[in-house]
Amino acid sequence: MLLEGTALGGGLELALGCHYRMGTLTLKCGLPEVNLGLLPGAGGTQRLPRVVGVQAALDVIASGQPVASKVAQAAGLLDRVVQDNMLLYSAIAYAREVVGSYVQLTYLI
């Protein structure tokens, strides 16, 4: 999934259901529901710990603060972070890379 701008709440929860996530340098993502006295309700409390680990997920969920794209990539939330104007081209290149590695693996089996 390609992410730019902000992916907060349901937007991030939707992205967590995808196999691959790519974001721009200016992306902010997080689960701000706690600031309203709520818990994330669309699977964020289940999927986020599976992707980034329990401690990092608790920090994101409990603080409600947006996370910068470089921090999200370091935690494993984003597979790639690219320049804002290169998102589409980088996504196509990454998709070709993933498909190429999959095709190579199937020939080995």
C-alpha positions as CSV (number, residue, x, y, z in Angstrom):
1,M,0.0,0.0,0.0
2,L,1.2,3.5,-0.8
3,L,1.0,6.0,2.0
4,E,1.5,9.7,1.9
5,G,0.5,12.7,4.0
6,T,-1.1,11.1,7.1
7,A,-2.2,7.6,7.9
8,L,-4.0,7.9,11.2
9,G,-6.5,5.6,12.8
10,G,-8.5,3.7,10.3
11,G,-6.0,4.6,7.5
12,L,-3.1,3.0,9.3
13,E,-5.3,0.0,10.3
14,L,-6.2,-0.5,6.6
15,A,-2.5,-0.4,5.7
16,L,-1.7,-3.0,8.4
17,G,-3.8,-5.5,6.5
18,C,-1.6,-5.2,3.5
19,H,1.5,-7.3,2.7
20,Y,3.7,-4.4,1.9
21,R,3.7,-0.7,2.9
22,M,5.6,2.1,1.3
23,G,5.5,5.7,2.5
24,T,6.9,9.1,1.7
25,L,9.5,11.0,3.8
26,T,6.8,13.4,5.0
27,L,4.3,10.7,6.1
28,K,3.0,10.7,9.6
29,C,1.2,7.6,10.9
30,G,-0.3,6.5,14.1
31,L,-3.4,5.5,16.1
32,P,-4.7,8.7,17.8
33,E,-7.9,7.3,19.1
34,V,-6.6,7.2,22.7
35,N,-6.7,11.0,22.6
36,L,-10.5,10.7,22.3
37,G,-10.7,8.1,25.1
38,L,-11.1,5.2,22.7
39,L,-9.1,2.2,21.7
40,P,-8.3,1.5,18.0
41,G,-11.2,-0.4,16.7
42,A,-10.5,-1.8,13.3
43,G,-7.8,-4.3,14.2
44,G,-5.0,-1.9,15.1
45,T,-4.5,-3.5,18.5
46,Q,-4.1,-6.9,16.9
47,R,-2.1,-6.2,13.7
48,L,0.3,-3.5,14.9
49,P,2.0,-5.7,17.5
50,R,2.4,-8.5,14.9
51,V,4.1,-6.1,12.5
52,V,6.3,-4.0,14.9
53,G,6.4,-6.0,18.1
54,V,4.5,-5.5,21.4
55,Q,6.6,-2.7,23.0
56,A,6.7,-0.5,19.9
57,A,2.9,-1.1,19.3
58,L,2.1,-0.2,23.0
59,D,4.1,3.1,22.6
60,V,2.1,4.0,19.4
61,I,-1.3,3.0,20.8
62,A,-0.8,4.5,24.3
63,S,0.7,7.8,23.3
64,G,-1.6,8.6,20.4
65,Q,1.2,10.6,18.8
66,P,2.0,10.4,15.1
67,V,5.1,8.6,14.1
68,A,7.5,9.9,11.4
69,S,8.1,7.7,8.4
70,K,11.8,7.0,9.2
71,V,10.9,5.9,12.7
72,A,8.1,3.7,11.3
73,Q,10.5,2.1,8.8
74,A,13.0,1.4,11.6
75,A,10.3,-0.3,13.6
76,G,9.2,-2.4,10.6
77,L,5.9,-0.7,9.9
78,L,7.0,0.5,6.5
79,D,9.0,-1.6,4.0
80,R,10.3,1.4,2.1
81,V,10.5,5.2,2.6
82,V,10.9,7.3,-0.6
83,Q,11.0,10.9,-1.8
84,D,7.5,12.4,-2.0
85,N,7.7,12.9,-5.8
86,M,9.0,9.4,-6.5
87,L,6.4,7.3,-4.7
88,L,4.7,5.8,-7.8
89,Y,7.9,5.0,-9.6
90,S,9.5,3.5,-6.5
91,A,6.4,1.5,-5.8
92,I,6.5,0.0,-9.3
93,A,10.2,-0.8,-9.0
94,Y,9.6,-2.4,-5.6
95,A,6.7,-4.5,-6.9
96,R,8.9,-5.8,-9.7
97,E,11.6,-6.6,-7.2
98,V,9.1,-8.6,-5.0
99,V,7.6,-10.4,-8.0
100,G,11.1,-11.2,-9.3
101,S,12.2,-12.7,-6.0
102,Y,8.9,-14.8,-5.8
103,V,9.4,-16.1,-9.4
104,Q,13.0,-17.1,-8.6
105,L,11.8,-19.0,-5.4
106,T,9.2,-20.9,-7.3
107,Y,11.8,-22.2,-9.8
108,L,13.8,-23.5,-6.9
109,I,11.0,-25.7,-5.6
